[in-house]
């Protein structure tokens, strides 16, 4: 791609051919308000919030407009401000005003955009304000769907289609009755949804929110232990408890994506019955032991059982290299081919 130079609000910035105006602005640290855009997805141009004026005459949506050499863009033109503010007003007019108790308070893209365009409570007086009365979908064990907070940006639909290739959800009904739903508008738990949560983490509002979310105090990078893929994760920690898991976008293995186990299957870590030390049987009872004692006992028992007296069961939760070592140990050291793998059972 060839480099080009464009001007946004009087600032000359570099860009590449093939970029959109919004992508060029974001690459240079400039904020253009938007709601339906996400870096993981193809531009859709649904929300019409990212409008700009090009070359002092053309109003266009910046997420779909490609850059070209010498282009002059204004994001603060009075006409742009009016169009953008009217669009946001229409979105907020029927949105629940429960920000203080909302799951996404302080991290809500709609809240950020409304603040940026200068929305005031009096701006909504000209609308017939009423919050849509729609039942929440609480059928999924990991997240909830609140249609009243949905702005129909389509990010969840495109995520399910473009990234996961599941197509469990789409736009249903028409006009003011439009909403995001499943085939036949059945509960999400009865659809082909795999509960990966990719739509949840990309939702700009609290229309999709995890159940029982607790705000973490800090994050710790780690590796998911559910299988041998080695997905990078960021553990949300509060006190001595793990309260959430996010995909690590910097990890080359998964690029931030997670399956349902990696994202939501962390509660066993804090379970009071979880074993944290090896158990050794003494006088007929299992008692806690140190790792050196347990490994010495294992080595002693292994030395007493060779050939067909020994069998090994490998695990899908370790790497291919570790599984190779287990089968090599079973055949070459213990002298038996009796080995199986839990992924086949």
C-alpha positions in Angstrom: 0.0 0.0 0.0 1.2 3.4 -0.9 1.5 6.2 1.8 -0.7 9.2 1.5 -1.2 12.4 3.6 -4.6 13.7 4.6 -5.6 16.6 6.8 -8.1 16.2 9.7 -9.1 19.3 11.5 -6.0 21.1 10.3 -3.6 18.3 11.3 -1.7 16.7 8.5 -1.5 12.9 9.3 0.1 10.0 7.4 -2.1 7.1 6.1 -2.0 4.2 3.8 -4.0 3.5 0.6 -6.9 1.2 1.5 -7.4 2.8 4.9 -10.7 4.5 5.8 -10.7 8.0 7.3 -11.7 6.5 10.7 -8.8 4.0 10.6 -6.4 6.7 9.7 -7.6 8.9 12.5 -7.4 6.1 15.1 -3.9 5.1 13.9 -2.8 8.7 14.7 -4.5 9.0 18.0 -7.5 11.1 16.8 -11.0 10.4 18.1 -13.9 10.3 15.8 -17.1 9.2 17.7 -18.5 5.9 16.5 -20.6 3.0 17.8 -20.8 0.2 15.2 -17.2 0.1 14.3 -14.8 -2.5 15.8 -11.2 -3.2 14.7 -11.9 -6.9 14.5 -14.8 -6.5 12.0 -15.4 -5.2 8.5 -16.8 -1.7 8.5 -20.6 -1.7 8.3 -21.6 2.0 8.5 -24.8 1.3 10.5 -24.8 3.9 13.3 -24.0 7.0 11.3 -22.3 8.6 14.3 -18.9 8.8 12.6 -19.9 11.4 10.0 -17.3 13.9 8.8 -17.2 16.6 6.1 -14.8 16.0 3.2 -13.2 18.8 1.2 -15.7 21.3 2.6 -18.8 20.0 0.8 -19.4 16.3 1.2 -20.9 14.7 4.4 -19.7 11.0 4.6 -19.4 8.3 7.2 -15.7 8.0 8.0 -15.7 4.2 8.7 -16.5 3.5 5.0 -14.8 6.4 3.2 -11.3 5.5 1.9 -8.6 8.1 2.2 -6.9 9.7 -0.8 -3.9 12.0 -1.2 -4.6 15.6 -0.2 -8.0 14.9 1.3 -9.2 17.5 3.8 -11.5 16.3 6.6 -13.5 18.2 9.2 -14.9 16.4 12.2 -16.1 19.7 13.9 -17.9 21.4 11.1 -21.3 22.9 12.4 -23.3 20.7 10.0 -21.4 17.6 11.1 -22.0 18.4 14.7 -25.7 18.9 14.1 -26.1 15.6 12.2 -24.0 13.7 14.7 -25.8 15.1 17.7 -29.3 14.4 16.2 -28.2 10.8 15.6 -27.1 10.3 19.1 -30.2 12.0 20.5 -32.4 9.5 18.7 -30.3 6.6 20.1 -30.5 7.9 23.6 -34.2 9.0 23.5 -35.4 5.5 24.3 -32.4 4.2 26.2 -32.7 3.4 29.9 -31.2 6.1 32.1 -29.8 3.8 34.8 -26.1 4.5 34.3 -25.1 4.5 37.9 -26.3 0.9 38.4 -25.5 -0.3 34.9 -22.9 -3.0 34.2 -21.0 -0.8 31.8 -21.1 2.5 33.7 -17.8 4.3 33.0 -16.9 1.8 30.2 -19.9 2.4 27.9 -19.3 3.6 24.4 -22.7 5.1 24.1 -22.0 7.1 27.3 -18.7 8.2 25.9 -20.2 9.3 22.6 -23.1 11.2 24.3 -20.6 13.0 26.4 -18.4 13.9 23.5 -21.2 15.4 21.4 -22.4 17.4 24.3 -25.8 15.8 24.9 -27.8 17.5 27.6 -31.0 16.3 29.3 -33.0 19.2 27.8 -32.0 18.0 24.3 -34.4 15.0 24.7 -37.4 17.1 25.6 -38.6 17.2 22.0 -38.8 13.4 21.8 -41.6 11.2 23.0 -39.3 9.4 25.5 -40.2 5.9 26.5 -38.0 3.0 27.3 -38.8 -0.2 25.4 -40.5 -2.7 27.6 -38.8 -6.0 26.6 -38.1 -9.0 28.7 -34.5 -9.8 29.4 -33.1 -13.1 28.1 -31.5 -14.9 31.1 -31.6 -18.3 29.6 -27.8 -18.5 29.1 -25.8 -19.5 32.2 -22.9 -17.1 31.4 -24.4 -13.9 30.2 -27.7 -11.9 30.0 -29.3 -10.0 27.1 -31.1 -6.7 27.8 -32.9 -5.6 24.6 -33.8 -2.3 26.2 -30.1 -1.3 26.2 -29.4 -2.5 22.7 -28.6 0.2 20.1 -28.8 -2.2 17.1 -25.2 -1.5 16.2 -24.9 -5.1 14.8 -21.5 -5.7 16.3 -22.7 -8.9 18.0 -24.3 -10.1 14.8 -21.1 -9.5 12.7 -18.9 -11.0 15.4 -21.0 -14.2 15.4 -20.8 -14.3 11.6 -17.4 -12.9 10.6 -15.2 -14.2 13.5 -17.0 -17.3 14.9 -18.9 -18.4 11.8 -21.8 -19.6 14.0 -24.6 -17.2 12.9 -26.6 -17.8 16.0 -28.1 -14.3 16.1 -29.3 -11.7 13.6 -31.7 -8.7 13.2 -35.3 -9.8 13.7 -38.6 -8.0 13.1 -38.8 -4.6 11.4 -39.0 -0.9 12.0 -39.2 0.3 15.6 -39.8 -3.3 16.7 -36.4 -4.4 15.4 -34.1 -6.3 17.8 -31.3 -8.8 17.9 -32.6 -12.3 18.2 -32.2 -16.0 17.3 -34.0 -18.1 14.7 -37.7 -17.9 15.6 -36.7 -15.4 18.3 -36.3 -18.2 20.8 -34.1 -17.8 24.0 -30.4 -17.7 23.3 -29.9 -21.0 25.2 -32.1 -22.8 22.6 -30.2 -21.5 19.6 -26.9 -22.7 18.1 -25.0 -20.2 20.3 -21.8 -21.8 21.7 -21.5 -19.3 24.6 -18.0 -18.2 23.6 -18.8 -14.7 24.8 -17.1 -13.0 21.8 -20.2 -10.9 21.3 -20.3 -10.0 24.9 -16.8 -8.5 25.1 -17.5 -6.4 21.9 -20.9 -5.0 22.9 -20.6 -1.2 23.3 -23.4 -1.0 25.9 -24.7 -3.4 28.5 -27.2 -5.1 26.1 -24.9 -8.1 26.5 -23.3 -8.5 29.9 -21.7 -11.4 31.9 -23.6 -12.7 34.9 -22.4 -11.7 38.4 -19.6 -9.5 37.1 -17.2 -8.1 39.7 -14.9 -5.2 38.9 -11.3 -6.5 39.2 -8.6 -4.6 41.2 -5.8 -5.7 38.8 -5.1 -8.0 35.9 -2.5 -10.8 35.6 -1.4 -12.3 32.3 -1.5 -16.1 32.1 -2.1 -19.1 29.8 -5.4 -21.0 29.7 -5.0 -24.5 31.1 -8.2 -26.1 29.6 -6.4 -27.6 26.6 -3.1 -27.7 24.9 -3.6 -24.8 22.5 -2.1 -22.3 24.9 -4.4 -19.3 24.6 -3.2 -16.1 26.3 -5.6 -14.8 29.0 -5.7 -11.8 31.4 -7.0 -12.8 34.8 -9.1 -10.2 36.6 -8.0 -10.4 40.3 -9.7 -8.8 43.3 -8.0 -9.6 46.6 -7.1 -13.3 46.4 -10.0 -14.2 44.1 -10.1 -14.4 40.3 -13.3 -12.6 39.3 -13.0 -12.6 35.5 -11.1 -13.7 32.4 -10.3 -11.7 29.2 -8.5 -12.9 26.1 -5.0 -11.4 25.7 -5.1 -9.6 22.4 -1.2 -9.5 22.3 -0.9 -13.2 22.4 -0.1 -14.7 18.9 -1.9 -17.9 19.6 -5.4 -16.6 20.1 -5.3 -12.9 19.5 -7.7 -12.3 22.3 -10.3 -14.9 21.3 -11.5 -17.5 23.8 -13.9 -20.4 24.0 -16.6 -20.8 26.5 -14.3 -22.8 28.9 -11.5 -20.3 28.7 -13.7 -17.2 29.2 -16.3 -18.5 31.7 -14.9 -21.6 33.3 -12.7 -20.1 36.0 -14.9 -20.5 39.1 -13.2 -23.8 40.0 -10.1 -21.8 40.9 -11.8 -20.3 43.9 -13.7 -23.5 44.9 -13.2 -24.4 48.5 -12.8 -28.1 47.6 -10.1 -27.6 45.0 -7.0 -29.6 45.7 -3.9 -27.3 46.2 -1.5 -30.0 47.4 -0.9 -33.6 46.4 -2.6 -36.2 48.6 -0.8 -39.3 49.8 -2.5 -42.3 51.4 -1.2 -43.0 54.9 -2.8 -45.5 57.2 -5.7 -45.8 54.9 -6.4 -42.0 54.7 -5.5 -39.4 52.1 -3.4 -36.6 53.7 -1.7 -33.6 52.2 2.0 -33.9 51.2 4.7 -31.8 49.7 5.5 -32.3 46.0 8.9 -33.9 46.6 7.4 -36.5 48.9 4.6 -37.3 46.3 7.0 -37.5 43.4 9.3 -39.9 45.3 6.4 -42.1 46.1 5.3 -42.1 42.5 8.8 -43.1 41.3 9.0 -45.9 43.9 5.6 -47.3 42.8 6.5 -47.1 39.1 9.7 -49.1 39.7 7.5 -51.9 41.1 5.2 -52.2 38.1 6.6 -52.8 34.6 5.1 -54.0 31.3 1.4 -54.8 31.2 1.1 -54.1 34.9 1.3 -50.4 33.9 -1.1 -48.2 31.9 -1.1 -44.5 31.2 -3.9 -42.0 30.4 -2.8 -38.8 28.7 -4.7 -35.5 28.8 -6.0 -33.0 26.2 -5.2 -30.2 28.7 -1.5 -30.5 28.2 0.6 -29.7 25.1 1.3 -32.1 22.2 4.9 -32.1 23.3 4.0 -33.2 26.8 1.7 -35.9 25.4 4.5 -37.1 23.2 6.7 -37.5 26.3 4.0 -39.4 28.1 3.7 -42.0 25.3 7.5 -42.2 25.0 7.8 -42.8 28.7 5.1 -45.4 28.7 6.6 -47.4 25.8 10.3 -46.9 26.3 10.6 -46.8 30.1 7.6 -48.7 31.4 7.7 -51.2 28.5 4.0 -51.2 27.5 1.8 -49.9 24.7 -1.1 -49.5 27.1 -1.8 -45.8 26.7 -5.0 -43.9 26.0 -6.0 -40.3 25.7 -9.0 -38.5 27.3 -9.9 -36.7 24.0 -10.9 -40.1 22.6 -13.2 -41.1 25.4 
